[in-house]
């Protein structure tokens, strides 16, 4: 734990005490000993004030981010979600910092724009993608029914790892969850099509279309049906086996 992160945790504890918040004394390490982990700081010092504590730590995270601090930013991101793992906002935005911002900061530190060899750029992007994906896997354990986490993972696979197959798998997982945005399945199908797997894309869209409410603009049933028809042409589906839409959309 860096000295800056330790200071942020202790300063936050002082703020809570000054506000009259008394953490459970039995859970505070005796003799000023440093807690073994960030999770222990959250448990020992914060008690029932996790949300307030995490908000304060996220402010410190933003300050470290604004300074482009390569050491403090990831440490504070993790400390925030150790203290309060409930808000998806912390997980998703923390993952974006780990994936995209830290990649750029490391590239900037490695040399002037355009001077970093392609192999080095690829290695740094892949490393930070791995860090962010591991962080999001931890988020999935805390939020197993969150489609947003899977979608964020898909974006990292696509943007930093150039791995559309992994991105398609993440979109499929997202689309299977309750409340998933309609675009998750559409993106899965488009990625499959680009991967040269049109039959899988077709099956995906045919399963999706009958679930789409016709009055919801975000559902785009007409767009989905048009893509189904285009894939039928690509696949040479006979007329008698074409997908039969219900209602006046076709």
C-alpha positions as CSV (number, residue, x, y, z in Angstrom):
1,X,0.0,0.0,0.0
2,X,1.5,3.3,-1.0
3,X,2.0,6.1,1.6
4,X,-0.5,8.3,-0.3
5,X,-3.2,5.6,-0.2
6,X,-2.5,4.9,3.5
7,X,-2.8,8.6,4.2
8,X,-6.2,8.8,2.3
9,X,-7.5,5.9,4.4
10,X,-6.4,7.4,7.7
11,X,-7.6,10.9,6.7
12,X,-11.0,9.5,5.9
13,X,-11.2,7.7,9.2
14,X,-10.4,11.0,11.0
15,X,-13.2,12.7,9.0
16,X,-15.7,10.1,10.1
17,X,-14.6,10.4,13.7
18,X,-14.8,14.2,13.6
19,X,-18.3,13.9,12.3
20,X,-19.3,11.8,15.3
21,X,-19.2,8.4,13.6
22,X,-17.8,5.8,15.9
23,X,-16.5,2.7,14.2
24,X,-16.6,-0.7,16.1
25,X,-13.7,-0.5,18.4
26,X,-13.2,-4.2,18.5
27,X,-12.4,-4.2,14.8
28,X,-9.7,-1.5,14.9
29,X,-6.1,-2.8,14.9
30,X,-4.5,-2.3,18.3
31,X,-1.3,-0.3,18.8
32,X,-1.6,1.6,15.5
33,X,-0.7,-1.5,13.6
34,X,-1.3,-1.2,9.9
35,X,-4.2,-3.4,8.6
36,X,-3.1,-6.3,6.5
37,X,-5.3,-5.3,3.6
38,X,-7.5,-2.6,2.2
39,X,-10.5,-4.7,3.0
40,X,-9.5,-4.7,6.7
41,X,-9.3,-0.9,6.6
42,X,-12.9,-0.8,5.4
43,X,-14.1,-3.3,8.0
44,X,-12.2,-1.8,10.9
45,X,-12.6,1.9,10.4
46,X,-15.8,2.4,8.6
47,X,-18.4,0.2,10.1
48,X,-21.8,1.2,8.7
49,X,-20.5,4.3,6.8
50,X,-19.2,2.5,3.7
51,X,-21.0,4.7,1.2
52,X,-19.6,7.9,2.7
53,X,-16.2,6.5,3.0
54,X,-16.1,5.2,-0.5
55,X,-17.3,8.5,-1.9
56,X,-14.3,10.2,-0.1
57,X,-11.9,7.7,-1.5
58,X,-13.3,8.1,-5.0
59,X,-12.6,11.8,-4.7
60,X,-9.0,10.9,-3.9
61,X,-9.0,8.6,-6.8
62,X,-10.1,11.3,-9.1
63,X,-7.4,13.6,-7.8
64,X,-4.8,11.0,-8.4
65,X,-6.2,10.4,-11.9
66,X,-6.1,14.2,-12.6
67,X,-2.3,14.1,-11.7
68,X,-1.9,11.0,-13.9
69,X,-0.4,9.2,-11.0
70,X,0.4,5.7,-12.2
71,X,0.9,4.3,-8.7
72,X,-1.8,5.9,-6.6
73,X,-4.6,5.7,-9.1
74,X,-4.9,1.9,-9.4
75,X,-4.3,1.5,-5.6
76,X,-7.1,4.0,-4.8
77,X,-9.5,2.4,-7.3
78,X,-9.1,-0.9,-5.6
79,X,-9.3,0.6,-2.1
80,X,-12.6,2.3,-3.0
81,X,-14.3,-1.0,-4.1
82,X,-12.8,-2.8,-1.1
83,X,-14.5,-0.3,1.1
84,X,-17.8,-0.4,-0.7
85,X,-18.3,-2.9,-3.5
86,X,-22.0,-2.1,-4.1
87,X,-21.9,0.8,-6.6
88,X,-21.4,-0.3,-10.2
89,X,-20.2,3.2,-11.0
90,X,-16.9,2.6,-9.1
91,X,-16.3,-0.7,-10.8
92,X,-17.0,0.4,-14.4
93,X,-15.2,3.7,-14.2
94,X,-12.3,2.2,-12.3
95,X,-12.0,-0.4,-15.1
96,X,-12.0,2.3,-17.8
97,X,-9.2,4.1,-16.0
98,X,-7.2,0.9,-15.6
99,X,-7.7,-0.1,-19.2
100,X,-7.5,3.1,-21.2
101,X,-6.1,5.9,-19.1
102,X,-3.2,3.9,-17.6
103,X,-2.4,2.5,-21.0
104,X,-2.0,6.1,-22.4
105,X,0.0,7.3,-19.4
106,X,2.4,4.4,-19.7
107,X,2.7,5.0,-23.5
108,X,3.4,8.7,-22.8
109,X,6.0,7.8,-20.2
110,X,7.7,5.4,-22.7
111,X,8.3,8.1,-25.3
112,X,6.9,10.9,-27.4
113,X,3.8,10.3,-29.4
114,X,4.5,8.1,-32.4
115,X,8.0,7.1,-31.2
116,X,6.9,4.0,-29.1
117,X,7.5,0.8,-31.2
118,X,4.3,-1.0,-32.1
119,X,5.3,-4.1,-30.2
120,X,5.7,-2.0,-27.0
121,X,2.4,-0.3,-27.6
122,X,0.7,-3.7,-28.0
123,X,2.4,-5.1,-24.9
124,X,1.3,-2.2,-22.7
125,X,-2.2,-2.2,-24.0
126,X,-2.5,-6.0,-23.5
127,X,-1.1,-5.7,-19.9
128,X,-3.5,-3.0,-18.9
129,X,-6.4,-4.8,-20.6
130,X,-5.5,-7.8,-18.5
131,X,-5.5,-5.7,-15.3
132,X,-8.9,-4.2,-16.1
133,X,-10.4,-7.6,-17.1
134,X,-9.2,-9.1,-13.8
135,X,-10.8,-6.2,-11.9
136,X,-14.1,-6.7,-13.8
137,X,-14.0,-10.4,-13.0
138,X,-13.9,-9.5,-9.4
139,X,-16.8,-7.1,-10.1
140,X,-18.8,-10.0,-11.6
141,X,-18.4,-11.9,-8.4
142,X,-19.9,-9.0,-6.5
143,X,-22.5,-8.3,-9.1
144,X,-23.3,-11.6,-10.9
145,X,-26.5,-10.3,-12.6
146,X,-24.9,-7.2,-14.1
147,X,-25.0,-7.0,-17.9
148,X,-23.0,-3.7,-17.8
149,X,-19.9,-5.5,-16.5
150,X,-20.0,-8.0,-19.4
151,X,-20.4,-5.2,-21.9
152,X,-17.5,-3.3,-20.4
153,X,-15.4,-6.5,-20.8
154,X,-16.5,-6.8,-24.4
155,X,-15.3,-3.2,-25.1
156,X,-11.9,-3.9,-23.6
157,X,-11.5,-7.1,-25.6
158,X,-12.4,-5.3,-28.7
159,X,-10.6,-2.0,-28.2
160,X,-7.4,-3.0,-26.5
161,X,-6.9,-6.7,-27.3
162,X,-8.4,-6.7,-30.9
163,X,-10.2,-9.9,-29.9
164,X,-13.7,-9.8,-31.5
165,X,-14.4,-13.4,-30.6
166,X,-13.9,-12.8,-26.9
167,X,-16.0,-9.6,-27.2
168,X,-18.8,-11.6,-28.9
169,X,-18.7,-14.1,-26.0
170,X,-19.0,-11.3,-23.5
171,X,-21.9,-9.8,-25.4
172,X,-23.7,-13.1,-25.4
173,X,-23.2,-13.4,-21.6
174,X,-24.6,-9.8,-21.2
175,X,-27.6,-10.5,-23.4
176,X,-28.5,-13.5,-21.4
177,X,-29.0,-11.5,-18.2
178,X,-32.3,-9.9,-17.1
179,X,-32.5,-6.2,-18.0
180,X,-29.7,-6.4,-20.6
181,X,-29.7,-3.6,-23.1
182,X,-31.0,-4.6,-26.5
183,X,-27.8,-3.6,-28.2
184,X,-25.9,-6.4,-26.5
185,X,-27.4,-9.2,-28.7
186,X,-27.2,-6.9,-31.8
187,X,-23.5,-6.3,-31.1
188,X,-22.9,-10.0,-30.6
189,X,-24.5,-10.8,-33.9
190,X,-22.5,-8.1,-35.7
191,X,-19.2,-9.4,-34.3
192,X,-20.1,-12.9,-35.3
193,X,-20.8,-11.7,-38.8
194,X,-17.5,-9.9,-39.0
195,X,-15.8,-13.0,-37.7
196,X,-17.1,-15.0,-40.7
197,X,-19.7,-16.8,-38.7
198,X,-22.9,-15.7,-40.4
199,X,-25.0,-18.7,-39.4
200,X,-24.4,-18.0,-35.7
201,X,-25.2,-14.3,-36.3
202,X,-28.4,-15.3,-38.0
203,X,-29.4,-17.7,-35.2
204,X,-28.7,-14.9,-32.6
205,X,-30.9,-12.3,-34.4
206,X,-33.7,-14.8,-35.1
207,X,-33.8,-15.6,-31.4
208,X,-33.7,-11.9,-30.5
209,X,-36.3,-10.4,-32.8
210,X,-39.5,-12.0,-31.3
211,X,-38.5,-10.6,-27.9
212,X,-38.3,-7.0,-29.0
213,X,-41.2,-4.6,-28.2
214,X,-42.3,-2.9,-31.4
215,X,-43.0,0.4,-29.7
216,X,-39.5,0.8,-28.1
217,X,-37.1,2.7,-30.3
218,X,-34.1,1.3,-28.5
219,X,-35.1,-2.2,-29.4
220,X,-34.9,-1.5,-33.1
221,X,-37.0,-4.4,-34.3
222,X,-37.0,-3.1,-37.9
223,X,-33.2,-2.9,-38.0
224,X,-32.9,-6.4,-36.5
225,X,-35.3,-7.8,-39.1
226,X,-33.4,-6.1,-41.9
227,X,-30.1,-7.7,-40.7
228,X,-31.9,-11.1,-40.6
229,X,-33.0,-10.7,-44.2
230,X,-29.4,-9.7,-45.2
231,X,-28.0,-12.7,-43.5
232,X,-30.6,-14.9,-45.2
233,X,-29.4,-13.6,-48.6
234,X,-25.8,-14.3,-47.5
235,X,-26.6,-17.8,-46.4
236,X,-28.9,-18.6,-49.3
237,X,-31.8,-19.5,-47.0
238,X,-34.7,-20.8,-49.1
239,X,-37.9,-18.8,-49.1
240,X,-39.8,-21.5,-47.2
241,X,-37.2,-21.5,-44.4
242,X,-36.9,-17.8,-44.0
243,X,-37.6,-16.3,-40.6
244,X,-41.3,-15.4,-40.3
245,X,-41.8,-12.2,-38.4
246,X,-45.1,-11.6,-36.5
247,X,-47.0,-8.4,-37.3
248,X,-46.5,-5.8,-40.0
249,X,-42.8,-5.3,-39.6
250,X,-41.7,-7.3,-42.6
